[in-house]
């Protein structure tokens, strides 16, 4: 809990790890408490030299100081009991008439731990009760308490005491707020990292699906043709096997490109990402699977942004793959229209659907929608009123990319 909050640079993280070990209960604050106790004992002994009107710091006084410091060992595990115990023992030390001095450091440390752990009310009450008890001792009970012959304290000295209490609470609140901000920043950063990882995982899944689906669909069709014609038409079977070899080689190359990007994410890809300039290859592969594809284009032939170019190619590829898998039509039409600020893609076939299991994953349309949505575009896919199936995609383009 505490370790997650301190993330302010290397020093902050180092301090956070130490703080966290104690706060999470993996260890007690022994070392820091011993240091604080030694400082308080030495400082009080030095301060006692200039306070002749107070009781001498004897063994009982030193025991009270040690007793007041001892609960700080548990300040990260039990901050509320600790802050009240330290305040009460400090009040007992003052009631015994011993010298003022660093004893208030013990109260400050206990209040700081309580506020930082979210128990600000307990810290306020403990500090308020200590101040009220000091007022009672210094202005009402001084005749009954040591040192003998002591008079009432000056009201002017209560102002520094009040200022000290306010400073302790303010400093504790400042640290608490800073820790909450650091914790929130760390949580937001972790959420952003998870979001980026999820987006990258989906991108890789889409890319692998699109790379493999089309090639395997072609291989599946050609394998069926080769098996059917193996005895009756060996030459046609040979052609089918040649197509299978070419499709598998291309699929392996694209899969290797995706894997290379994963292994060295900072390096540029060895081969450029596919785009609409590879549409003739796509048409040729579809023809090898027995599908005749007609392509028509309109609008200016300007270069597309890489993201839109890749998305357009994958959408057309997936649409043609679905025709090969799911449609009885052996012809498809691809229309590409470039206009001001948009790219329209339309892929039609005349159907009807085969209704047979084609071996696909069922994620093709979802992948197309995700690609379009990532660019701020839209996808419409469904049966046409006159039969067949249509995929219509609209991808936004920067205005400067069009004349």
Secondary structure, 3 states (H helix, E strand, C coil): CHHHHCCCHHHHHHHHHHHHHHHCCCCCCHHHHHHHHHHHHHHHHHHHCCCCCCECCCHHHHHHHHHHHHHHHHCCCCHHHHHHHHHHHHHHHHHCCECCCCHHHHHHHHHHHHHHCCCHHHHHHHHHHHHHHHHHHHHCCCCCCCCCCCCCCCCHHHHHHHHHHHHHHHHHHHHHHHHHHHHHHHHHHHHHHHHHHHHHHHHHHHHHHHHHHHHHHHHHHHHHHHHHHCCCCHHHHHHHHHHHHHHHHHHHHHHHHHHHHHHCCCCCCCCCCCCHHHHHHHHHHHHHCCCEEEEEEECCCCCCCHHHHHHHHHHHHHHHHHHHHHECCCEEEEEEEEECCEEEEEEEECCCECCCCCCCCCCHHHHHHHHHHHCCCEEEEEECCCCCEEEEEEEECCHHHCC
